[in-house]
Amino acid sequence: MLTGALITFAAIVLAGAIAVGVTARVVYLRISRSRALALSLLRARASFSLGSRRKVLKLRVRLNETVLSGQTALALAAPGASGSAPGELPGLFARIDAEAAVIDRQLTLLESETDARALGAGILTARGRVDRVCTMVTHLRGAVADGFAEVNEGSLDALGREVDREVAAHYAGAEQWRSFTMREHVPGSRAKQGV
């Protein structure tokens, strides 16, 4: 009887340990796949690091923030979001994203570099590459913003005309109502004569 209780207890403990392990693995995978969470962790690491490693981490933060902002711009420019198709922008961004991933891996490798000369040269090269990616994403975001501006100007003009027309109709109706109610209060008007 005691052996059966111990076996049951061991099975419960084992099942609990497996459940905790699986849950921890799922949470870890979610965090590692989430760009926003990974970026937050990267920012924290950059703020607590020193020296050349801090420079490398700041470059990684800048690169990842830029790519995330480009991804956000494209999500907003989706055909259902603004009414205009983004054309070649998603394909171009996918290529930029792929290049940024390579640069990010190079920066990750630079974090562990021990040779000061190699690290300095690597940081200089990586900074130039990060700058180029940031410029491309800025241009891409500008194209998305221009698309919104074109859509917004036309729709805002139409909306403005509609508002002006409705306001004018409101004032005309209010004026007509006032003139109608004024006739009722004037002595000898038709409303008084009918009484």
C-alpha positions in Angstrom: 0.0 0.0 0.0 2.8 2.4 0.8 4.6 1.5 -2.4 1.4 2.3 -4.4 1.2 5.7 -2.7 4.8 6.5 -3.4 4.4 5.5 -7.1 1.3 7.7 -7.4 3.2 10.6 -5.7 6.2 10.1 -8.0 3.9 10.1 -11.0 2.2 13.4 -9.9 5.6 15.0 -9.3 6.9 13.8 -12.7 3.8 15.1 -14.4 4.1 18.4 -12.7 7.7 18.7 -13.7 7.0 17.9 -17.3 4.1 20.4 -17.3 6.4 23.2 -16.0 9.1 22.3 -18.5 6.7 22.3 -21.4 5.2 25.6 -20.3 8.6 27.2 -19.8 9.6 26.1 -23.3 6.5 27.5 -24.9 7.0 30.8 -23.1 10.6 30.9 -24.2 9.7 30.2 -27.8 7.0 32.9 -27.8 9.4 35.5 -26.4 12.2 34.6 -28.8 9.9 34.8 -31.8 8.3 38.1 -30.7 10.3 41.0 -32.2 8.9 43.5 -29.7 9.9 41.5 -26.7 13.3 40.6 -28.1 13.8 44.3 -28.8 12.9 45.2 -25.2 15.4 42.6 -23.9 18.0 43.9 -26.3 17.5 47.5 -25.0 17.9 46.3 -21.5 21.1 44.6 -22.3 22.4 47.6 -24.1 21.7 49.9 -21.2 23.6 47.7 -18.8 26.6 46.9 -21.0 29.8 48.8 -21.1 32.4 49.8 -23.7 32.5 48.3 -27.2 29.9 45.7 -26.4 27.5 48.6 -25.6 28.2 50.1 -29.0 27.4 46.8 -30.7 24.2 46.3 -28.8 23.1 49.9 -29.6 23.6 49.2 -33.3 21.5 46.0 -32.9 18.8 48.0 -31.1 18.8 50.7 -33.8 18.7 48.1 -36.6 15.9 46.1 -34.9 13.8 49.2 -34.1 14.2 50.4 -37.7 13.1 47.0 -39.1 10.1 46.9 -36.7 9.1 50.4 -37.8 9.2 49.3 -41.4 7.1 46.3 -40.6 4.6 48.4 -38.9 4.4 50.8 -41.8 3.8 47.9 -44.2 1.1 46.5 -42.0 -0.7 49.9 -42.0 -0.3 50.0 -45.8 -2.0 46.7 -46.4 -4.7 46.8 -49.0 -7.5 46.6 -46.5 -6.0 49.2 -44.2 -5.8 52.3 -46.5 -7.6 51.3 -49.7 -4.4 51.5 -51.8 -2.3 48.4 -52.7 1.4 48.7 -51.5 2.7 47.3 -54.8 6.3 46.1 -54.6 6.9 47.4 -51.1 6.3 44.1 -49.3 8.8 42.3 -51.6 11.4 45.1 -51.1 10.9 45.1 -47.4 11.3 41.3 -47.2 14.7 41.7 -48.9 15.6 44.5 -46.5 14.5 42.4 -43.6 16.6 39.5 -44.8 19.7 41.7 -45.1 19.0 43.2 -41.7 18.9 39.7 -40.2 22.3 38.9 -41.7 23.7 42.2 -40.2 22.1 41.4 -36.9 23.9 38.0 -36.8 27.1 39.7 -37.7 26.6 42.1 -34.8 25.8 39.2 -32.5 29.1 37.7 -33.5 30.9 41.0 -32.8 29.5 40.9 -29.3 31.9 38.1 -28.5 34.9 39.5 -30.3 38.0 39.8 -28.1 40.5 41.4 -30.5 40.2 45.2 -30.0 41.3 46.0 -33.6 38.9 43.5 -35.2 36.1 44.8 -32.9 36.8 48.4 -33.9 36.9 47.7 -37.6 33.8 45.4 -37.3 31.8 48.1 -35.5 32.8 50.7 -38.1 31.7 48.4 -41.0 28.5 47.4 -39.2 27.6 51.0 -38.5 27.7 51.8 -42.2 25.5 48.8 -43.0 23.0 49.7 -40.3 22.9 53.2 -41.6 22.2 51.9 -45.1 19.3 49.7 -43.9 17.9 52.6 -41.8 18.0 54.8 -44.9 16.2 52.2 -47.0 13.5 51.7 -44.4 13.1 55.5 -44.0 12.5 55.7 -47.8 10.0 52.8 -47.6 8.1 54.5 -44.7 8.1 57.7 -46.8 6.5 55.9 -49.7 3.8 54.5 -47.4 3.2 58.0 -45.8 2.9 59.5 -49.3 0.3 56.9 -50.2 -1.6 57.9 -47.1 -1.3 61.6 -47.9 -2.7 61.0 -51.4 -5.6 59.0 -50.0 -6.1 61.5 -47.1 -6.1 64.6 -49.2 -8.8 63.3 -51.5 -11.0 62.0 -48.8 -10.4 65.0 -46.6 -11.4 67.3 -49.5 -14.6 65.3 -50.1 -15.4 65.2 -46.4 -14.8 69.0 -46.1 -17.2 69.7 -49.0 -19.8 67.4 -47.4 -19.5 69.1 -44.0 -19.8 72.5 -45.7 -22.9 71.4 -47.5 -24.5 69.9 -44.3 -23.7 73.0 -42.3 -25.2 75.2 -44.9 -28.3 73.0 -45.0 -28.5 73.2 -41.2 -28.3 77.0 -41.2 -30.9 77.2 -44.0 -33.2 74.9 -42.1 -32.7 76.8 -38.8 -33.5 80.1 -40.6 -36.6 78.6 -42.1 -37.7 77.3 -38.7 -37.1 80.8 -37.2 -39.1 82.5 -39.9 -41.9 80.0 -39.4 -42.1 80.4 -35.6 -41.8 84.2 -35.9 -45.0 84.3 -38.0 -46.8 82.4 -35.3 -46.0 85.0 -32.7 -46.8 88.1 -34.8 -50.2 89.6 -34.0 -52.7 89.0 -36.8 -50.7 86.1 -38.4 -52.6 83.1 -39.7 -52.0 81.0 -36.7 -53.8 83.6 -34.5 -56.6 84.2 -37.0 -57.6 80.5 -37.0 -58.4 80.7 -33.2 
